[in-house]
Amino acid sequence: MKPKDERIKWQSSLIIGFGDDLPASCPQINEHTLVICADGGGRWARKWGVDPHIIIGDLDSLTQQEQAYWKGKKIKFLQFSPEKNETDLELAVDYCIGLGITQMKLVGVWGRRIDHSLGNIEILYRLGQENIQAEIRTNDTQLILVGRELNCTLIPNTTISLLPLSPRVTGIHTRGLYYPLIDGTLVKGRTLGISNRVVEPAVQVKTNQGILLAIILSGKSI
C-alpha cells in the first residue's frame, strides 16, 4: 500500500520503455503525471529532457553512466533481480496500478523486439480488463483501448483499425468512418475491423461488451 497522499497526487502516468519505435518528442505531461522509466527508458527520457520520478527494472539496459546521471539528479530507483516473472514494463504498470492511476500512456514499448511488443499488447488487454484508460504511442501510430466509448478528432483519410483483444466485442457502433458498424461484432481471429478510413473529423466508437483496441495510423489529432 502506497502512502495516501501519493495515491491522490497522480492523476495519470507516462511509462517510458526502451523500445526503438517511439515518438520523436515526449507526449504531453503535467504536474499530475507520474513519469516512470522502465529500465533503459531512462535513455529516452534524458534525450527528451524529461526527469522521471522513478526508474524501475533490473537495470540491464541502462548503462552505468546513465544510472550515475540519474542518481546525480536524485531520481528514485526501484531495482529488481533479472530473474523475475515480469518484464520491466509490467513492473512499471503494476506500480501505477498500486497507486490507483487509471490513465496510462506507454511509449518506447514497440520496436524490433517483437516478443516484447506482442507482450505489451497483452498488458493492454489486462488494463482493459481493469477498466484503465491506456494507449501505446509509437512514432506514427496510436493504439488506444476503447473502453465503452472513444471520441477523438482525426484528419479525414486517416487509417483506423479496430481489433478485438477479447474473444468477442459486441454492440459496436461507429461514427465518422467509411465502413460503419451498427451493433456490430468483432471476433478474435478475424480481420473484419482492419483498415477503415476516417471520413468525418469527429470519430466515435462505442462498444457494449468486450475489450476493443483502436489503431490509428499516422493519425495526428486536430
N, C-alpha and C positions, 0 to 999 in steps of 0.2 A: 504493500500500500504506500503510495507516494503522499507527501505532505499535502494537506488540504489546499493551502494557498497555491501550490504548484499546479494542482489539478484545475483550479479556477483560472489561472493566468493564461493558459494556452487555449486558443480557440481553433487553431489549425496547425498543421505541421508540413514542413518540406523535408523530404528524406532524399539525400543525395548519395547514389551508389557510384560504383566505379566502371559502369558500362561505358562504351565508347560512342554510342549514338544518343546524344543529349542535346538540349537547346544550346544555342550559341551564347546565351546570357542567362542569368539566374531568373527564374519565374518571380513574379511579384510577391513580396512578403511584407509584413508589417510587424509592429511590436508585439502582436499577439500570435505570431507564427513561430513555433518551435522548429529550429533548424537542426537536423541531425545528419551527420555524415556516417554512412555505413562504410567503415574502413577506408579504402582508397578514394572514396568520395571526397575526402579531405583535400585531395589534389585539385578537384574541380572547384571546390569552394574557394580555395586560395586563388585560383585563376580568375574567378569571378569577383574577388574582393569581398567575399561574404564570410563573416565569422560565424561558425556553427556554435550552438550551445553545448553540443555533446558530440563526441566521436565514439562510435561503438563498433565492436567486432574483435576479430583475433589479430588484427594489425599485420596481416601477411602481405598486404598490398599497399601499405603506406610506409614509405622509406623512413629510416631513422632521422634523416634530415627534415623530412616533412613532419614527423612526430615532434621533433625538437622545436620546430617553428610554432606549432600549435600549443605545445606546452609552455613555450615562452609567452604566449598570449593568455595563459591561464584557462585554456579551454578544458572542459571536463572530459576525461577518458573513462570508458567502461570497457575493459579488456576481458576477452573470453578465450578459453583454450581453443586451438584449431580443431581438436577432436570434439565436435559438438554436433547436435542434431539439426540445428537451424543454420540457414545462411546468415551472413551479416545483415542483409536487408530485413530478413524476418525478425531478427533481434530488434532492429530499429522500429519495425512495425509493432512488435509486442510492447515495446517501451511506450509508444504513443497510445496504444490501447489501454495500457495500465494507467495512463493519465486521463482517460476518458475523452480523448480527442476523437472527433467524429468527421473531420475533414482532412484528407491527406493528399499531397501531391508527391509523386515519386518520379525522380529524374535520375539519369545515369543508371538505369535498370534495364537497358536494352542494348544489344550490340552483338559482337561476334561470338560471345559465349551463349550459344542458342539454348543450352541446357538451363542456364540461369534465366534467360529471357522467358522461356516457357514456364519455368518455376515461378516467375514473378506474375504471370497470368493466373497461376493457382493462388497466389497471395491475393490478387484482386478478387477472385472468387470467394475466398474466405472473408474478405472485407465486405463483400456484398451480402454474405450470409449474416453478418453482424450489423447490417444497415449503416455502414460507414460510407460517406461520400469520398470516393477516391478516383484518382486518374494517374496514368502514366504519360509523361511527355518525352518525346524524342526530338530530334532535330526538326522534323516536319510532320509529325503525327501526334494526335492526342487519342488516348484510349481511355474512355470515360465510363464508369459504372452509371447506368441509367437510373437505378433505383426505381421508384414508381413513376417518376416523371423527370424528363430532361428538357429544358428550354435553353436555346442558345441562338445567337445571331451569327450567321455564316455568309460568306461570299457565294453568290449563285455559281453553280457548276462545280462547287467543291464536292469531292467524292466522300461519301459516308457509307460505312458498312455497319450492319447490326449483327452481332454474333452472340448466340446463347451460350452462357457459361454453365448453366444448369441444364439437366436433360431436356427440359421444355420451358419455353417462356410463352405465356398465353396472354390474351387480351391486349395485344399490341395495337396501338393507334399512332399513326404518324401524320404530321402536317408539314408542308413545305418541301416534300421530297417527290421526285419524278415518279417513282413506283410507290404508291401509297399502300399502307397496311391499315385495314379496318377490322378490328377484333381479330387480328392475325395471330398465328402461332409459328414460332421458330423452334426447330428441333435440333438438338446437338447431333453432329454428324452429317448435316445437310448444309447447303450453301445458299439457300434462298435469300438471305439478308445481305449478301455480299455485293458491293459496287452499286450502290444507289447514288443519286445525284441531287444536290440542293437546287431547287427552282425558285424558292422564296426565301428572303433573308431570315425570317423568323421560323426557326425549326423547332418542332416539338415532337417528342417521343414519349408515349405513355405505355405502361405495362400493368397487368393485373396480378400476375404471379410468375416467379422465376427471376433469374439473375441475367441481365442483358448488358452487353458491352457495346458501346458506340465507338467506332473507329473513324476518326476524322483525318483525312489525308490532305496535307498541305492546306489545312483549313484555318486561315488566320481569322479569328473572331473580329467582328467590326461593331 
